[in-house]
Amino acid sequence: MGLIKKLNKWANAHTYLSLDLIRVLLGVVFFVKGIEFMSNHEEMERLAEPFQDIPGGMIFLHYLIPAHFVGGILITVGLLTRWAAIAQLPILFGAILTNFIGVMNTNYLMLAVIVLITSLFFIVYGSGKHSVDYYLKMQQ
């Protein structure tokens, strides 16, 4: 718990509006991808192909949409940002793995790698000064 407090103090001392805008953009990307997956059944079937033979592959696909919806909203407003980003990690690793198991699509691979790196950054950095987490902390 002491490490998280140190990280929060460091992040609050070194906060910038641009980093908060990147956090909001990351949350919007997750939310929009959740909508895209839910509305595009052909895309979900294409994504499911590499995971058909893997035990638990369908559980992963049922985890994907709610995690993107809820995680996207939480990251956007800056509430439980670290936990929401951690919840996205299996999906992002799966997105990268899908490119190596299934058909290689470099655009999807680059998007997944960029989003993974950004998510890892916000796991360490936290939600920043312009967030619900910071507001709630200041209310105490």
FIROLUM-522371 format. One line per field, with one value per residue: residue in one letter; x negated, y negated, z negated of N, C-alpha, C in turn; residue number from 0. Coordinates in steps of 0.02 Angstrom, whole numbers, plus 50000, padded with zeros to 5 digits. Atoms other than C-alpha are relative to their C-alpha. Layout:
FIROLUM-522371
torba: A / ... .
n.u: X / ... .
n.v: Y / ... .
n.w: Z / ... .
ca.u: X / ... .
ca.v: Y / ... .
ca.w: Z / ... .
c.u: X / ... .
c.v: Y / ... .
c.w: Z / ... .
vokol: NUM / ... .
//
This chain:
FIROLUM-522371
torba: M / G / L / I / K / K / L / N / K / W / A / N / A / H / T / Y / L / S / L / D / L / I / R / V / L / L / G / V / V / F / F / V / K / G / I / E / F / M / S / N / H / E / E / M / E / R / L / A / E / P / F / Q / D / I / P / G / G / M / I / F / L / H / Y / L / I / P / A / H / F / V / G / G / I / L / I / T / V / G / L / L / T / R / W / A / A / I / A / Q / L / P / I / L / F / G / A / I / L / T / N / F / I / G / V / M / N / T / N / Y / L / M / L / A / V / I / V / L / I / T / S / L / F / F / I / V / Y / G / S / G / K / H / S / V / D / Y / Y / L / K / M / Q / Q .
n.u: 49959 / 50045 / 50023 / 49947 / 49998 / 50057 / 49986 / 49949 / 50031 / 50042 / 49958 / 49966 / 50049 / 50022 / 49941 / 49993 / 49935 / 50006 / 49996 / 49930 / 49965 / 50018 / 49962 / 49930 / 50001 / 50007 / 49934 / 49953 / 50019 / 49973 / 49927 / 49980 / 50014 / 49947 / 49941 / 50015 / 49996 / 49931 / 49957 / 50027 / 50004 / 50049 / 50066 / 50006 / 50012 / 50069 / 50043 / 49991 / 50031 / 50063 / 49990 / 49951 / 50030 / 50031 / 49951 / 49984 / 50002 / 49935 / 49995 / 50038 / 49961 / 49944 / 50031 / 50026 / 49954 / 49988 / 50062 / 50012 / 49950 / 50009 / 50067 / 50004 / 49967 / 50039 / 50062 / 49983 / 49986 / 50055 / 49979 / 50032 / 50035 / 50049 / 49965 / 49968 / 50053 / 50022 / 49948 / 50007 / 50061 / 49990 / 49971 / 50052 / 50046 / 49963 / 49999 / 50066 / 50007 / 49956 / 50037 / 50050 / 49967 / 49956 / 50025 / 50039 / 49976 / 50048 / 49965 / 49974 / 50057 / 50028 / 49951 / 50002 / 50063 / 49998 / 49952 / 50031 / 50051 / 49965 / 49967 / 50053 / 50020 / 49950 / 50002 / 50052 / 49988 / 49936 / 49949 / 50020 / 49969 / 49934 / 49964 / 49955 / 50041 / 50031 / 49947 / 49978 / 50054 / 50002 / 49941 / 50011 .
n.v: 50059 / 50057 / 50013 / 50035 / 50069 / 50035 / 50012 / 50052 / 50065 / 50018 / 50015 / 50064 / 50053 / 50005 / 49991 / 50046 / 49994 / 49957 / 49930 / 49985 / 49994 / 49934 / 49952 / 50003 / 49971 / 49927 / 49975 / 50005 / 49946 / 49937 / 50001 / 49995 / 49931 / 49959 / 50010 / 49970 / 49927 / 49980 / 50012 / 49968 / 49929 / 49968 / 50013 / 49956 / 49932 / 49998 / 50000 / 49937 / 49943 / 49973 / 49978 / 49946 / 49938 / 50014 / 49996 / 50065 / 50053 / 50035 / 50041 / 50061 / 50043 / 50028 / 50048 / 50056 / 50057 / 50038 / 50031 / 50061 / 50050 / 50025 / 50026 / 50063 / 50053 / 50014 / 50034 / 50067 / 50047 / 49998 / 49966 / 49934 / 49996 / 49945 / 49936 / 49994 / 49986 / 49931 / 49957 / 50000 / 49966 / 49937 / 50013 / 50027 / 49945 / 49958 / 50034 / 49991 / 49928 / 49983 / 50014 / 49949 / 49935 / 50005 / 50039 / 50059 / 50066 / 50045 / 50058 / 49979 / 49986 / 50063 / 50030 / 49962 / 50013 / 50069 / 50002 / 49962 / 50043 / 50055 / 49972 / 49987 / 50065 / 50023 / 49957 / 50028 / 50072 / 50012 / 50038 / 50070 / 50052 / 50017 / 49936 / 49989 / 49975 / 50057 / 50039 / 49964 / 50003 / 50067 / 50009 / 49969 .
n.w: 50000 / 50002 / 49932 / 49964 / 50025 / 49972 / 49929 / 49996 / 50016 / 49944 / 49942 / 50012 / 49996 / 49930 / 49958 / 49943 / 49968 / 49941 / 50022 / 50016 / 49936 / 49973 / 50040 / 49976 / 49933 / 50009 / 50022 / 49944 / 49953 / 50027 / 49997 / 49929 / 49979 / 50029 / 49958 / 49934 / 50006 / 50013 / 49942 / 49940 / 50016 / 49956 / 50030 / 50059 / 49975 / 49975 / 50058 / 50037 / 49964 / 50029 / 50069 / 50003 / 50026 / 50065 / 50054 / 50030 / 49950 / 49997 / 50060 / 49985 / 49956 / 50039 / 50045 / 49961 / 49991 / 50063 / 50025 / 49961 / 50019 / 50068 / 50005 / 49962 / 50038 / 50060 / 49980 / 49974 / 50054 / 50047 / 50061 / 50002 / 49936 / 50000 / 49998 / 49934 / 49952 / 50013 / 49972 / 49927 / 49979 / 49964 / 49934 / 49957 / 49984 / 49953 / 49935 / 49970 / 49986 / 49943 / 49938 / 49987 / 49992 / 49942 / 49943 / 50022 / 49977 / 50032 / 50028 / 50065 / 50043 / 50023 / 50046 / 50063 / 50034 / 50025 / 50055 / 50055 / 50031 / 50034 / 50060 / 50049 / 50027 / 50047 / 50059 / 50043 / 50012 / 50034 / 49963 / 49992 / 50042 / 49974 / 50000 / 50056 / 50056 / 50033 / 50031 / 50059 / 50049 / 50028 / 50042 / 50066 .
ca.u: 50000 / 49854 / 49796 / 49964 / 49963 / 49789 / 49842 / 49996 / 49892 / 49768 / 49906 / 49998 / 49837 / 49797 / 49969 / 50004 / 50168 / 50102 / 50079 / 50257 / 50318 / 50222 / 50305 / 50477 / 50434 / 50380 / 50546 / 50643 / 50545 / 50591 / 50774 / 50787 / 50703 / 50830 / 50972 / 50888 / 50870 / 51050 / 51125 / 51015 / 51050 / 50941 / 50791 / 50824 / 50834 / 50669 / 50592 / 50660 / 50579 / 50403 / 50476 / 50596 / 50474 / 50405 / 50493 / 50581 / 50573 / 50759 / 50749 / 50617 / 50732 / 50876 / 50757 / 50703 / 50859 / 50906 / 50724 / 50708 / 50872 / 50844 / 50656 / 50675 / 50797 / 50690 / 50530 / 50616 / 50680 / 50525 / 50608 / 50509 / 50398 / 50262 / 50385 / 50478 / 50314 / 50261 / 50427 / 50386 / 50217 / 50281 / 50381 / 50232 / 50116 / 50252 / 50262 / 50075 / 50079 / 50223 / 50110 / 49983 / 50106 / 50229 / 50210 / 50077 / 50150 / 50014 / 50138 / 50225 / 50057 / 49990 / 50151 / 50144 / 49961 / 49988 / 50141 / 50047 / 49901 / 50020 / 50117 / 49955 / 49908 / 50073 / 50056 / 49897 / 49948 / 50127 / 50272 / 50189 / 50250 / 50402 / 50498 / 50635 / 50505 / 50414 / 50577 / 50634 / 50464 / 50472 / 50645 / 50576 .
ca.v: 50000 / 49883 / 49902 / 49847 / 49693 / 49648 / 49669 / 49561 / 49423 / 49427 / 49427 / 49281 / 49181 / 49215 / 49202 / 49122 / 49090 / 49178 / 49341 / 49328 / 49302 / 49458 / 49553 / 49494 / 49541 / 49715 / 49739 / 49681 / 49804 / 49948 / 49895 / 49875 / 50043 / 50121 / 50046 / 50101 / 50280 / 50286 / 50216 / 50310 / 50496 / 50542 / 50462 / 50561 / 50723 / 50681 / 50646 / 50810 / 50920 / 50930 / 50963 / 51104 / 51244 / 51161 / 51210 / 51058 / 50962 / 50922 / 50860 / 50737 / 50673 / 50650 / 50553 / 50437 / 50330 / 50292 / 50259 / 50135 / 50048 / 50033 / 50010 / 49876 / 49777 / 49793 / 49742 / 49595 / 49519 / 49569 / 49683 / 49839 / 49809 / 49931 / 50073 / 50037 / 50038 / 50200 / 50277 / 50231 / 50320 / 50496 / 50424 / 50328 / 50479 / 50580 / 50449 / 50460 / 50651 / 50658 / 50579 / 50717 / 50863 / 50806 / 50692 / 50557 / 50382 / 50255 / 50112 / 50207 / 50263 / 50086 / 50022 / 50161 / 50128 / 49939 / 49964 / 50094 / 49974 / 49833 / 49944 / 49999 / 49817 / 49776 / 49928 / 49849 / 49665 / 49678 / 49567 / 49397 / 49234 / 49208 / 49363 / 49426 / 49519 / 49356 / 49265 / 49400 / 49400 / 49212 / 49226 / 49330 .
ca.w: 50000 / 49968 / 50148 / 50215 / 50102 / 50161 / 50343 / 50313 / 50232 / 50374 / 50506 / 50423 / 50413 / 50597 / 50673 / 50840 / 50929 / 51084 / 50986 / 50922 / 51100 / 51154 / 51011 / 51070 / 51249 / 51191 / 51101 / 51253 / 51363 / 51247 / 51241 / 51431 / 51459 / 51341 / 51444 / 51605 / 51545 / 51484 / 51643 / 51767 / 51749 / 51899 / 51815 / 51655 / 51755 / 51840 / 51670 / 51599 / 51733 / 51657 / 51483 / 51531 / 51487 / 51330 / 51168 / 51096 / 51260 / 51260 / 51080 / 51138 / 51275 / 51151 / 51038 / 51178 / 51206 / 51024 / 50979 / 51122 / 51076 / 50890 / 50902 / 51036 / 50930 / 50773 / 50862 / 50948 / 50786 / 50688 / 50561 / 50511 / 50661 / 50611 / 50581 / 50743 / 50840 / 50756 / 50809 / 50990 / 50991 / 51032 / 51176 / 51243 / 51229 / 51317 / 51455 / 51482 / 51474 / 51600 / 51730 / 51709 / 51696 / 51829 / 51978 / 51954 / 51967 / 51934 / 51905 / 51764 / 51696 / 51687 / 51607 / 51477 / 51437 / 51420 / 51310 / 51205 / 51176 / 51133 / 51013 / 50928 / 50909 / 50823 / 50710 / 50643 / 50659 / 50596 / 50642 / 50620 / 50546 / 50658 / 50608 / 50495 / 50390 / 50353 / 50317 / 50195 / 50111 / 50086 / 50008 / 49865 .
c.u: 49957 / 49975 / 50052 / 50005 / 49942 / 50011 / 50052 / 49970 / 49956 / 50042 / 50035 / 49951 / 49977 / 50058 / 50002 / 50069 / 49996 / 50003 / 50071 / 50041 / 49984 / 50038 / 50073 / 50005 / 49995 / 50067 / 50051 / 49985 / 50027 / 50076 / 50024 / 49986 / 50051 / 50065 / 49991 / 50005 / 50072 / 50044 / 49977 / 49988 / 49949 / 49929 / 49988 / 49988 / 49929 / 49951 / 50002 / 49964 / 49936 / 50010 / 50048 / 49971 / 49968 / 50053 / 50010 / 50000 / 50065 / 50011 / 49963 / 50041 / 50060 / 49975 / 49984 / 50047 / 50014 / 49938 / 49985 / 50050 / 49984 / 49930 / 49992 / 50032 / 49958 / 49935 / 50015 / 50012 / 49945 / 50019 / 49972 / 49961 / 49951 / 50034 / 50033 / 49948 / 49973 / 50050 / 49996 / 49940 / 50011 / 50028 / 49946 / 49949 / 50033 / 50002 / 49933 / 49990 / 50042 / 49965 / 49948 / 50031 / 50041 / 49966 / 49966 / 50029 / 49957 / 50034 / 50027 / 49944 / 49971 / 50047 / 49998 / 49937 / 50000 / 50047 / 49972 / 49948 / 50032 / 50034 / 49948 / 49976 / 50050 / 50008 / 49949 / 50018 / 50063 / 50044 / 49982 / 50043 / 50071 / 50041 / 50047 / 49962 / 49970 / 50052 / 50024 / 49947 / 49997 / 50060 / 49990 / 49964 .
c.v: 49937 / 49982 / 49961 / 49927 / 49960 / 49984 / 49945 / 49931 / 49976 / 49978 / 49932 / 49942 / 49988 / 50008 / 49946 / 50013 / 50046 / 50074 / 50019 / 50007 / 50067 / 50054 / 50002 / 50032 / 50077 / 50031 / 49999 / 50055 / 50066 / 50002 / 50009 / 50070 / 50048 / 49995 / 50033 / 50076 / 50024 / 49993 / 50037 / 50074 / 50037 / 49992 / 50045 / 50072 / 50008 / 50002 / 50067 / 50058 / 50025 / 50030 / 50060 / 50064 / 49991 / 50006 / 49931 / 49943 / 49961 / 49958 / 49934 / 49953 / 49969 / 49949 / 49935 / 49940 / 49964 / 49966 / 49937 / 49945 / 49969 / 49969 / 49934 / 49942 / 49980 / 49962 / 49929 / 49951 / 50000 / 50031 / 50071 / 50015 / 50058 / 50067 / 50010 / 50016 / 50071 / 50050 / 50004 / 50042 / 50068 / 49991 / 49975 / 50053 / 50048 / 49969 / 50007 / 50073 / 50020 / 49987 / 50053 / 50069 / 50001 / 49964 / 49937 / 49937 / 49949 / 49938 / 50017 / 50014 / 49936 / 49965 / 50035 / 49986 / 49929 / 49995 / 50037 / 49956 / 49943 / 50024 / 50015 / 49935 / 49976 / 50046 / 49973 / 49928 / 49987 / 49955 / 49926 / 49953 / 49983 / 50063 / 50004 / 50026 / 49942 / 49958 / 50034 / 49999 / 49932 / 49986 / 50028 / 49953 .
c.w: 50000 / 50069 / 50039 / 49977 / 50028 / 50074 / 50008 / 49986 / 50058 / 50059 / 49990 / 50004 / 50072 / 50048 / 50054 / 50031 / 50060 / 49981 / 49982 / 50064 / 50034 / 49963 / 50024 / 50069 / 49996 / 49979 / 50056 / 50051 / 49975 / 50007 / 50072 / 50026 / 49972 / 50041 / 50068 / 49997 / 49990 / 50062 / 50063 / 49984 / 50044 / 49973 / 49940 / 50022 / 50026 / 49942 / 49964 / 50034 / 49969 / 49930 / 49995 / 49969 / 49932 / 49945 / 49967 / 50050 / 50004 / 49938 / 50010 / 50043 / 49964 / 49949 / 50036 / 50002 / 49935 / 49973 / 50039 / 49982 / 49933 / 49992 / 50037 / 49963 / 49939 / 50016 / 50024 / 49943 / 49947 / 49933 / 50002 / 50065 / 50003 / 50006 / 50067 / 50054 / 49991 / 50029 / 50076 / 50024 / 50033 / 50070 / 50048 / 50019 / 50049 / 50069 / 50035 / 50021 / 50060 / 50066 / 50017 / 50009 / 50064 / 50058 / 49974 / 50033 / 49963 / 49970 / 49931 / 49951 / 49972 / 49952 / 49933 / 49961 / 49971 / 49940 / 49939 / 49964 / 49962 / 49937 / 49945 / 49969 / 49947 / 49940 / 49951 / 49980 / 49960 / 50042 / 50009 / 49958 / 50022 / 50007 / 49940 / 49939 / 49961 / 49964 / 49935 / 49945 / 49966 / 49955 / 49930 / 49953 .
vokol: 0 / 1 / 2 / 3 / 4 / 5 / 6 / 7 / 8 / 9 / 10 / 11 / 12 / 13 / 14 / 15 / 16 / 17 / 18 / 19 / 20 / 21 / 22 / 23 / 24 / 25 / 26 / 27 / 28 / 29 / 30 / 31 / 32 / 33 / 34 / 35 / 36 / 37 / 38 / 39 / 40 / 41 / 42 / 43 / 44 / 45 / 46 / 47 / 48 / 49 / 50 / 51 / 52 / 53 / 54 / 55 / 56 / 57 / 58 / 59 / 60 / 61 / 62 / 63 / 64 / 65 / 66 / 67 / 68 / 69 / 70 / 71 / 72 / 73 / 74 / 75 / 76 / 77 / 78 / 79 / 80 / 81 / 82 / 83 / 84 / 85 / 86 / 87 / 88 / 89 / 90 / 91 / 92 / 93 / 94 / 95 / 96 / 97 / 98 / 99 / 100 / 101 / 102 / 103 / 104 / 105 / 106 / 107 / 108 / 109 / 110 / 111 / 112 / 113 / 114 / 115 / 116 / 117 / 118 / 119 / 120 / 121 / 122 / 123 / 124 / 125 / 126 / 127 / 128 / 129 / 130 / 131 / 132 / 133 / 134 / 135 / 136 / 137 / 138 / 139 .
//
